[in-house]
Structures are given as C-alpha cells and as structure tokens.
C-alpha cells in the first residue's frame, strides 16, 4: 500500500500542480487585467488633467474675448462719435458755404442794381444838359 499511497499522493500532487498552474494562469490573467485597469486609470487621470487645463485655457480665452469685445465696443463708439462730428462739420461747412454764396450773390445784385441806377442817372443828367444847351442861344465869340 505504500506504493498505492505514494501513487495517490503523486496523483494528488499532480492534480494540485495542475490546479496551481491553472490558478497561476488565472493570476497572470488577473495581473494583465489589473495592469490594463491601471493603464486605463492613468489614462483617465491624464485626460482629467488635460480637461482641467483645457477648461482653464477656455475660460482664459473667453475672458480675453470678452475684453476684446468691450474694447471693440469702445472703439466703435469712438468711431461713431468721430463720424457724427465729421457729418456735423460737413453740414456746417455746406451751410456756411451756401450762406457765403447767397451773400456774394446779394452783393453782386445790389452792386449791379446801384451801378445801373447810377448809369441811368448819369444818362438822364447828360440828356438834361444837352436839352439845356440846346435851349440857350449860342454866343458867338468876338
């Protein structure tokens, strides 16, 4: 029986060895799975850090965009003010130019009217002088 017992012990040891090998294979599979899980965990952590960085950068960019929008509004208001001043200056210049033209035309008309009246008066005086000269007898010189 010794041999039977030994045989049984060897068989039991062989079965245990197979079971241990199966357990070791399962352990290796678990290690590989855990390793993949750790890799995924690291990847998720890296993605989380990148997400936070991107979120900060986006908030910085949005703040910058808001600042630029405010600057653009100020610039637009300034440009609009200058355009309004330019339009006002243009209207004023046209108005003053029109007034100056009206003044020049009125001066020309007044001058022409008075020159014409003076010319008529001179012609009338010349005609009266001629009539008076024609009415007086001529004296003969000795």
Long-range contacts (C-beta under 8 A, 24 or more apart in sequence): none
